[in-house]
Amino acid sequence: MKRVRIIVDGRVQGVGFRYFVANGAKSHNINGYVQNLPDGKVEIDAEGESENIYHFITECKKGPALSRVDTFMVSNIPFYGYKQFKIRQR
C-alpha cells in the first residue's frame, strides 16, 4: 500500500476538480480525501495499491475539462489507513 499527498495549483477551484478527483478515487479504489486550500490550490491525500495510485495520479494531472493544472506536486507520506474517500469542506 502507498500513500501520497498531492498539491495541485492552477484553475482548480470552482471547476468541479474535487468531484473529478473523488470519482477517480472511486474508480481506482483509492481512499483518503480532497479539499480546497485557502490559497486557491487543491490538496489530495490518497492511499491504495501502488499501481492504482499511479493511474489515479495520471488521471488527476489531466483534471476535468474546465480546469487547468499548472503545478502538480506529489510527496510520499506514511500510510494512514483511510476507509473511504471524502470531499472535505473548509
C-alpha positions as CSV (number, residue, x, y, z in Angstrom):
1,M,0.0,0.0,0.0
2,K,1.1,3.5,-0.8
3,R,0.1,7.0,0.4
4,V,0.7,10.3,-1.4
5,R,0.0,13.9,-0.7
6,I,-0.7,15.9,-3.9
7,I,-0.9,19.7,-4.2
8,V,-2.4,21.0,-7.4
9,D,-2.2,24.6,-8.5
10,G,-3.9,26.3,-11.4
11,R,-7.6,26.8,-12.2
12,V,-8.7,24.0,-9.9
13,Q,-11.3,25.6,-7.7
14,G,-14.9,26.3,-8.9
15,V,-14.5,23.9,-11.9
16,G,-15.5,20.6,-10.4
17,F,-12.0,19.5,-9.7
18,R,-12.7,17.9,-6.3
19,Y,-15.6,15.9,-7.7
20,F,-13.5,14.8,-10.6
21,V,-10.8,13.6,-8.1
22,A,-13.4,11.8,-5.9
23,N,-14.8,10.0,-9.0
24,G,-11.3,9.0,-10.0
25,A,-10.6,7.7,-6.5
26,K,-13.7,5.6,-6.6
27,S,-12.8,4.0,-9.9
28,H,-9.2,3.3,-8.8
29,N,-10.1,2.0,-5.3
30,I,-8.3,4.9,-3.6
31,N,-9.1,6.1,0.0
32,G,-8.3,9.5,1.5
33,Y,-9.6,13.0,0.8
34,V,-9.5,16.0,-1.4
35,Q,-10.0,19.6,-0.2
36,N,-9.7,23.2,-1.4
37,L,-6.9,25.2,0.3
38,P,-7.3,28.9,1.2
39,D,-4.6,29.9,-1.3
40,G,-6.6,28.5,-4.3
41,K,-4.8,25.2,-4.5
42,V,-6.3,21.7,-4.0
43,E,-4.8,19.1,-1.7
44,I,-5.3,15.4,-2.3
45,D,-4.4,12.8,0.4
46,A,-4.6,9.4,-1.3
47,E,-3.7,5.8,-0.5
48,G,-4.1,2.5,-2.1
49,E,-2.2,-0.1,-4.1
50,S,0.9,1.3,-5.9
51,E,-0.4,0.6,-9.4
52,N,-3.8,2.2,-8.6
53,I,-2.1,5.3,-7.1
54,Y,0.0,5.6,-10.3
55,H,-3.2,5.5,-12.5
56,F,-5.0,7.9,-10.2
57,I,-2.2,10.4,-10.3
58,T,-2.1,10.2,-14.1
59,E,-5.8,11.0,-14.2
60,C,-5.7,13.8,-11.7
61,K,-2.9,15.5,-13.6
62,K,-5.4,16.0,-16.5
63,G,-8.3,17.3,-14.4
64,P,-11.8,18.0,-15.7
65,A,-12.5,19.9,-18.9
66,L,-12.8,23.3,-17.3
67,S,-9.7,23.1,-15.1
68,R,-6.1,24.0,-15.9
69,V,-3.3,22.3,-13.9
70,D,-0.2,24.4,-13.7
71,T,1.7,22.7,-10.9
72,F,1.3,19.2,-9.6
73,M,3.5,18.2,-6.7
74,V,3.4,14.6,-5.3
75,S,5.0,13.6,-2.0
76,N,5.1,10.1,-0.5
77,I,3.9,10.0,3.1
78,P,3.4,7.3,5.7
79,F,0.4,5.1,5.3
80,Y,-2.6,6.0,7.4
81,G,-5.4,3.5,6.8
82,Y,-8.3,5.6,5.5
83,K,-11.5,3.6,5.0
84,Q,-13.1,5.7,2.2
85,F,-12.5,8.7,0.0
86,K,-14.1,12.0,1.0
87,I,-14.5,15.5,-0.3
88,R,-13.6,17.8,2.6
89,Q,-15.2,21.2,3.1
90,R,-13.2,24.0,4.6
